[in-house]
Amino acid sequence: MDKAHFNTFIFSNADKIYYYLYCILRNSDDTLEVLTNTIEECWNERNNYEHTDLTFVFKTARKLAKVQISKSDNLKTHTPMDGCPVNSSPVLIRFCSLTEKLSPIQAEIMCLRSMVRLRIDEIALVVELGINNIQSILANVRKEIRVRIDPNGILNDVSEHELIPKYYSGLSTIEEEEQLRLYFLRKDLADIPDTDRELFQAFLKIGNKEMPRICSEQLLLKIKEIQKPQKTSIFSRLFRK
């Protein structure tokens, strides 16, 4: 993979990588550190995967995040949740609140599906679980979150749209979930309290949210640094001649 393909690929997915790592680490400083390490490792391994292979990138990010958690635990400095990054979008803040009480793997899978928009088979490769397990986790998490955003049961009639039962069973495709997102954006939810309505719509429309500006600036500097041409000594130049 050449430099142009790499940069296009990474920059188009950098926000997704950032928020996936944040979902795992729940710490802004750790997230930025692991993000830059992920980009550097992906650059070094760029000839070993295709420039469209998101699973390689997210597997790398996950591996380095686990290392960071172990390091933080050993130093007794890691906290499970320190709030969302500065200048975060309202959608991200709500996503954090909705997933805060989930188990790490539940939150991770929800992020990979809702924010990164990976297919079930791709998620299975990243987290190293079977497809049936991924579908089961999605089903359980979606039902749990539904109870939280709809405590009065106003949305209990899942037969209202043909895709809703499929969504809550964890079997819906990315394309079908996009149809549902549009459906709920257009649906008249006037009977639902403003907060619940806003949460429900925000959860379904989570997508490509930009990382904090300071993080994107530091990431750009890191990429420039790792892609600098390597200086060679006079001896190596003479040897090549």
N, C-alpha and C positions, 0 to 999 in steps of 0.2 A: 504494500500500500504506500503510495507516494505521499508527500507532505500535504499537497492540496486536498487529496481525498481524506486524509486523516483529519485535517483541520475542519473541513466541512462536516464530516461525520461527528466529531467530538463536539463542536460548537452547537450543532443542531440538537444534541442530546444532553448537553452539559447541565441544563436546569433539571432534567429528569434524574440524572445521576446525583446531583446535589440533594434533591429532596428525598430520594431513596436512601442515601446515606444518612440524612438527617432523621429519617424515620427510624433508622436502626440506632443511631448514636444519641439523638435528642440533645445534642450539644453543638453549638455553632462553631466553636474553635476546632473541635475534633472533626467535625464534618468537613470544614475547609481543608484541614491537613490531609485527611484521607482522600478527599477529592483530588487534590494535586498529586498525591502519591499514585492514585488510580490512573490519572492521565499520563503520568510519567511511565508507569509500567505498561500501559496500553501502547504508548509510543515505542517503547523498546521492543514490544512484541508485535508490532504492526504488520510484520511479514508473515505472521502465523495465524491470522484470521482475516476474514473478508471485511470490507469497509461498511457492510450492512449488518454485521453480526453483533447485535445488541447483547445477546446472551453472554458472550465473552466479556464484554465490558462490565456487565452487572455482576457476573461471577467474580471478576477481579475486584470490583468495589466491595462486594460482600466479604471476600476473603480478607482484605485489608481492614475492613471495619471490625471484623472479629478479632484481629490482632490488636487493633486500637483499644477495644473493650478489655481485652486481657491485660494490656499494659496499664490502662486506667484503673482497673480493679486491683492490680498489684500495688499501684501507687496510692490506692484508696482516694482517688480524686474524682472518679466518675459519679455523676448523679443521673438517675434515670430520666429526669425531665427538667430542663432549665428554661422552658418556654420556647416560643418560636423566635427565629432570627429577627434582628432589627429590620424594620420596614417591610415585614412580611405582608403578603396579601391577606385580606379577610378570609379567602377560601382556604389558604394554608392554615391559618389559625384555627379554623373550624375543623379541618382535617385532623390537626394535632389533638384537638379536644375530643373528637370522635374516636380516635384510635389510642388515646393515652392509656386506657385501662385494659387494652387487649394484651394478649401474650406477645412476646417479640416476634414469633413466626407469624402470628395472625396479622399484626400490624404490617409486617414486611410484605406479606402476600397481598394485603389490601392495597398497599402503596404500589406494588408492581402492576396490579390490575387497574386501579383507579387513576393513578397519576402517570405511570410509565406506559400503560396501555399494552402490556405484553399479552400474548396469547397464553392459554393454559399450559400448553406443551413447553413454551419458552420459560414460564415461571417454574415449572417442574425442573427444568435443567438448571436454573439459577439456584434454587433453594434445595435441590437434590431430594425431592419428594415425588411420589407417584402422582399421576394425573388425578386419580380418584381422591387422593388425600387433599390435593389443591382444591378440587371442586367442593369437597366436604367442608373445608375450612372457610371458603368463600360463602357457602350457604349459611353456616353458623354465624359468621361475623355479620353478614348482611341482615340477618334476622335480629341479631342483638342490637345493631345500630338502629334498625327500624323501630324497635321498642323505645329506644332512647329519644329518637326525634319525633315519634308519634305516640306518646304515652297514653293518649286518650283513645287510641285505636281507630282514628278516623280513616286511616288508609288500610284497614284490615281486609277489605274486599279485594283480594289479589286477583280475582277473576276479571277485574275491570279492564285490563288490557291483556291480550293473549301472551305477551312476553313477560309479564310480571312474575307468574309462577316459575318460569324458567330462570329468571334472574335470581329469585330467592332460593332456588335449588342449586345455584352455582353452575348451571349448565349453559347459560347464555353466552353467545359469541360477542366479540368486540363490536361487530356491526350491529347486533341486536341491542346491545347496551347503549349504543349511540342513538338508536331509534327511541329507546326509553328516555334518554336524556332529553331529547327534543320533545317528547310527549309530556314530560313533567314540567318542562319550561313553559309549555303552552297551556297546560292544564289549569283550570280555575281552582285554586286551593284556598279560596276565601274563607272556608270554614275552619281552616287550621290556623292556630296562633301564628303571628308574624315570625317569631323566632324559629318555630318548627318548620314553617314553610321555607324560610330562608335556608335553614340547615339542610333540608331535604334536597332542595334544588342545587345548593352549593356542592353537596356530596356527589351528585350525579354529573355535575359539569366540571369536576376537578380535571385539569389537563396540564398543559404546558405553562406553568407559572414560572416567572423569572426569579432567579436567585437574587439575593440582596446585591446591590450595585458594587459594594466594596469587595464582595466575593468574586464577582465576575471580573473585576479589574485585577485582582490578585491572580486569578486563574490565567488570564491573558499574559501576565508577566511570566508566570511559570512556564507556559507553553513556549513563549519566546526564548526562555532560558534553556529549556531542554532541547530546542531545535537549532541552537546556535551551531554553526559549523565547527567541528573539532579542530583545534590548532594542532599542527604537526611539527615535529622538531626538524631541524636542518638535516639530521642524520637519516630520518625516515624518508625525507624528500629525495636525498641523494640515493638512498637504497632503491627507491622506485625507479629512478633513472637507470 
